[in-house]
Amino acid sequence: MSALDKAVAELEAKRAKDEDARRARQDAASAFLKEFFEADLVPSTKLKDNGVQAVFDGKRILLQRPEEGVYAEGMMIVVGEQGEIDVNGRSLGPVGTADKVTKKNELIVEIISHFSL
């Protein structure tokens, strides 16, 4: 095996490892958002009382007040490219196993602030 072939093989192995790690972070963040949606947003009476609807599609949560019409500013919580949680374009960082409660609280604060609950 030539030095070039060896270098390319090492580079491909590193890229595959990095891609697997990125997908694992994305899957963990998606699972966190699903858990947050099902446990905290769906049963929330405060959101319903204030006319806020939440929809989850596997990678993002969209919160909006439909009665405000097309000009109302909704809120989007998404899983970013590297597996971080983004709220309206601002990153809250990746979801680690130790900081799920912290991320959940940060999302709750963002929702309260955005919709003036």
C-alpha positions in Angstrom: 0.0 0.0 0.0 1.4 3.4 -1.0 1.8 6.2 1.4 -0.9 8.1 -0.5 -3.4 5.2 -0.3 -2.6 4.8 3.4 -3.2 8.6 4.1 -6.5 8.5 2.1 -7.7 5.4 4.0 -6.9 7.1 7.3 -8.7 10.2 6.2 -11.8 8.2 5.1 -11.8 6.3 8.4 -11.7 9.6 10.4 -14.4 11.1 8.2 -16.6 8.1 8.8 -16.0 8.2 12.6 -16.8 12.0 12.6 -20.0 11.4 10.6 -21.1 8.6 13.0 -20.5 10.9 16.0 -22.4 13.7 14.4 -25.4 11.4 13.6 -25.3 10.1 17.2 -25.5 13.7 18.5 -28.4 14.5 16.1 -30.2 11.4 17.1 -29.8 12.3 20.8 -31.0 15.8 20.2 -34.0 14.5 18.2 -34.9 12.1 21.0 -34.6 14.9 23.6 -36.9 17.2 21.5 -39.4 14.3 21.2 -39.4 13.7 24.9 -39.7 17.4 25.6 -42.6 17.8 23.2 -44.5 14.8 24.5 -43.9 15.4 28.2 -44.0 19.2 28.4 -45.7 20.8 25.4 -48.6 18.4 24.5 -50.1 18.3 28.0 -49.5 22.0 28.7 -52.7 23.8 29.6 -51.0 27.2 29.7 -50.0 26.9 26.0 -53.6 25.8 25.1 -55.1 28.6 27.2 -53.0 31.2 25.4 -53.8 29.8 22.0 -50.3 28.4 21.3 -50.2 25.3 19.1 -47.1 23.0 18.9 -46.2 20.6 16.1 -43.2 18.2 16.1 -41.9 16.6 12.9 -38.9 14.6 14.3 -36.3 17.3 13.9 -38.1 20.5 14.9 -40.8 21.9 17.0 -42.9 24.7 15.7 -44.9 26.8 18.2 -47.4 29.4 16.9 -50.6 31.3 17.6 -52.8 30.6 14.6 -55.4 33.2 15.5 -52.8 36.0 15.1 -52.6 35.3 11.4 -49.8 35.1 8.9 -47.8 38.0 10.3 -47.4 36.5 13.8 -44.0 35.5 14.7 -43.8 31.8 15.6 -41.1 30.0 17.4 -39.0 27.2 16.0 -36.9 24.8 18.0 -34.6 22.6 15.8 -31.9 20.1 15.8 -28.8 21.7 14.2 -26.4 20.2 11.8 -24.0 19.2 14.5 -26.7 17.9 16.9 -27.1 21.1 18.9 -30.5 22.6 19.9 -31.3 25.9 18.1 -34.1 28.2 19.2 -35.1 30.8 16.6 -31.6 30.8 15.2 -29.8 30.9 18.5 -27.8 27.8 19.6 -28.3 26.4 23.1 -25.6 23.9 22.4 -25.5 20.1 22.2 -27.6 17.9 24.5 -25.5 15.9 27.0 -26.9 13.2 29.3 -26.0 15.3 32.3 -27.6 18.6 31.2 -31.0 17.5 29.9 -32.8 19.2 32.8 -30.8 22.4 32.1 -31.7 22.3 28.4 -35.3 21.7 29.2 -35.4 24.6 31.6 -33.7 26.8 28.9 -36.4 25.9 26.4 -39.1 26.6 28.9 -37.7 30.0 29.6 -37.4 30.7 25.8 -41.1 29.7 25.3 -42.3 31.8 28.2 -40.4 34.8 27.0 -41.3 34.5 23.4 -45.1 34.1 24.0 -45.2 36.4 27.1 -46.8 33.7 29.2 
